[in-house]
């Protein structure tokens, strides 16, 4: 049995520290011993569409500020935590989701494999559909608008995923 908290809020553009503080307060407000917390897509940087310029300005390496803050939240609340951010690695940019365990240890990394038109202008597609073995079960990830691709669920079913986490941002228009 898994108890989960799906955090929803309107992040401020580019306000990483304030957004992390808001997430922390929302979890603290609702904290009832959740085993899993899923944050919105790119929740620390805001929900504006990324361009080549903004991706270069906002992308962080593994271990950067956003990564460390998410890791700290997982550890503080002793929960699995899924968060995503634009990542820079070896000169390439990715839309990346990370899964941390109860102690803040990274137990999963997924680089979005199906980029939309806007993301193709700045990001590199990942080439793997991993399933992460955890205390909660086998966890797969679909990032944001990849949820529109039903074949991903089929593939994860064949890989015996117990759950698929989907960090999303949505337009409230």
Rosetta blueprint (number, residue, H / E / L):
1 X L
2 X L
3 X L
4 X E
5 X E
6 X E
7 X L
8 X L
9 X L
10 X L
11 X L
12 X L
13 X L
14 X L
15 X L
16 X H
17 X H
18 X H
19 X H
20 X H
21 X H
22 X H
23 X H
24 X H
25 X H
26 X H
27 X H
28 X H
29 X H
30 X H
31 X L
32 X L
33 X L
34 X L
35 X L
36 X E
37 X E
38 X E
39 X L
40 X L
41 X L
42 X L
43 X L
44 X L
45 X L
46 X L
47 X L
48 X L
49 X L
50 X L
51 X L
52 X H
53 X H
54 X H
55 X H
56 X H
57 X H
58 X H
59 X L
60 X E
61 X L
62 X L
63 X L
64 X L
65 X H
66 X H
67 X H
68 X H
69 X H
70 X H
71 X H
72 X H
73 X H
74 X H
75 X H
76 X H
77 X H
78 X L
79 X L
80 X E
81 X E
82 X E
83 X E
84 X E
85 X E
86 X E
87 X E
88 X E
89 X E
90 X L
91 X L
92 X E
93 X E
94 X E
95 X E
96 X E
97 X E
98 X E
99 X E
100 X E
101 X L
102 X L
103 X L
104 X L
105 X L
106 X E
107 X E
108 X E
109 X E
110 X E
111 X E
112 X L
113 X L
114 X L
115 X L
116 X L
117 X H
118 X H
119 X H
120 X H
121 X L
122 X L
123 X L
124 X L
125 X L
126 X L
127 X L
128 X L
129 X L
130 X L
131 X E
132 X E
133 X E
134 X E
135 X L
136 X L
137 X E
138 X E
139 X E
140 X E
141 X E
142 X L
143 X L
144 X H
145 X H
146 X H
147 X H
148 X H
149 X L
150 X H
151 X H
152 X H
153 X H
154 X H
155 X H
156 X H
157 X H
158 X H
159 X L
160 X L
161 X L
162 X L
163 X E
164 X E
165 X E
166 X L
167 X L
168 X L
169 X L
170 X L
171 X L
172 X L
173 X L
